[in-house]
Amino acid sequence: MRGRGGGDGTKADGTRPDRTRTDGASETDDPPDAAYVFRATVRFEPDVPGVWTDPETVETTVFRRADPPGDPGWLYFRDNLWRGECGDAEYMREVTEDALGVPVDSVSFREFRTSQSHLDDLRDAAATDLDLFNADTVDEVLSKYLGSSIHVTDEV
C-alpha cells in the first residue's frame, strides 16, 4: 500500500491537509483578484544515495498573489519587473527557490493575471503618484513594468 490517504490529496480520515501557500494565505482563502504568474524550472536533488529523478528538472507555473493597490507590497511589480520581465533574474530565482523550498534553475515572468476591478484600482493608485514610477501617465507605468503581459480575466 503506497499511502494512507486518497489519491486526491485527502488524508486517511477523508479531510484535506491544512496547507499554507507561499503568499501566506491558506488554501481555503478567497481567490485573489490578481496574481503574478511565473514559469520556473525546478531541480530535484535527492538526499538519499541511490535515489534519482528522471527528468532531473521540471517546469512549473508559480503564482504570487498581488497585494491590493495601496496595501503593503502593492509595488511588487515596480520593484521586481521591468518591461514585462524579471528585473533581476538571479534575485527572482533565489526568491522563488526560497518560496518553493527546492533548487530553481531559472524563473521568468509570464503575465499579470488580474480582474478588471483590480486593474482599475491599480491604475487609480498609480495615477495618484506618477513620480513614484518616474512616469507621466498610468499607461507608461503599466508598460514600463508589466510590458504587454497584462491578462484581464474573470477568474484569477
Secondary structure, 3 states (H helix, E strand, C coil): CCCCCCCCCCCCCCCCCCCECCCCCECCCCCCCEEEEEEEEEECCCCCCCCCCCCCEEEEEEEEECCCCCCCCCCHHHHHEECCEECCHHHHHHHHHHHHCCCEEEEEEEEEEECHHHHHHHHHHHHCCHHHHCCCCHHHHHHHHHCCCEEECCCC
